[in-house]
Amino acid sequence: RPAAPTATDAFVRLGRGMLTTGENEEPASLERSTAVRILRNEAVVLGALRKPGGSTLLVAGQTRPQRVPVAPPKYDDDNNLSHDAAGWLSVRRGGGSFEFVLTPRANPALDREWLIIGQVEEGMGLVERLNTLPTNNYDRAPLATVQLRSVTVL
């Protein structure tokens, strides 16, 4: 946590299903979120939320209540860590996104846009399996649905 405390705290709260941005909101959670992209041997991008939390508002002129999801947090954390090995866990620099990256191989090119907040302690075999999944040619989304059934933050 000392390397990027605000970003790490936001990710931990999201992983535990406790991330909110205001009072009386349902929290956002990584539970049941899906893979976004698989950039073979570069990055596995996860975090397409299925449980975005938020609140329901009544808006004048609308016949149905409007759902307002939890906003992705923004932060100014920075560190000099580099994606120089497999197994790094990273979030977007500056925040504003729920996406996160797992590195199957060293990839220092990620340093410009992604901030390292942790490391895979167990399960690198799973990261390797994700890395080899077939993807489409359009946006490199996996052809099979990849879903996080549950998330455990240590």
C-alpha positions, 0 to 999 in steps of 0.5 A, a space after each residue: 500500500 505505501 507505493 500507491 495508497 489511495 489507488 490501492 485502497 480504492 481497489 481493495 474496497 472494490 474487491 471487497 464490494 464496499 466501494 461507494 462515492 456517496 451516501 445511500 449508494 449500493 456499493 460497486 463490486 468486482 464480483 461477477 465482473 468480466 475480462 475486457 481485453 487480452 493482449 497476448 503476452 502483454 496484459 490481461 485487462 479485467 474489470 468490466 463491472 456487472 455490479 456497478 452499484 450506485 443509486 436510483 434517482 427520480 428525475 423530472 420529466 422521466 417516467 422511470 427512475 434513473 440508475 446512477 452507478 458508482 463513479 470510478 475514483 480518481 487519485 494522484 498516486 504515483 510510484 516508480 515501480 516498473 512492469 518488469 516482471 510477470 504478475 503485477 496488478 495495476 490500475 489506470 494512472 489517475 483513476 477514472 476507470 474500474 479496469 485493472 491489469 495483470 501482467 503475464 510477462 514483463 511489459 515496461 510499456 505499461 508504465 506510462 498509463 498503468 500504476 502498479 498497486 500489487 502482485 499476484 501471490 498465488 494463481 499465476 497459472 490462471 493468469 497464464 491460462 487467461 493469456 492464451 485464450 482466443 480473442 476476436 480481431 476487433 478489440 481483442 476481447 476473449 471469445 469465451 466469457 471470463 467472469 470473476 465469480 468472487 474476489 478475495 483481497 489479502 
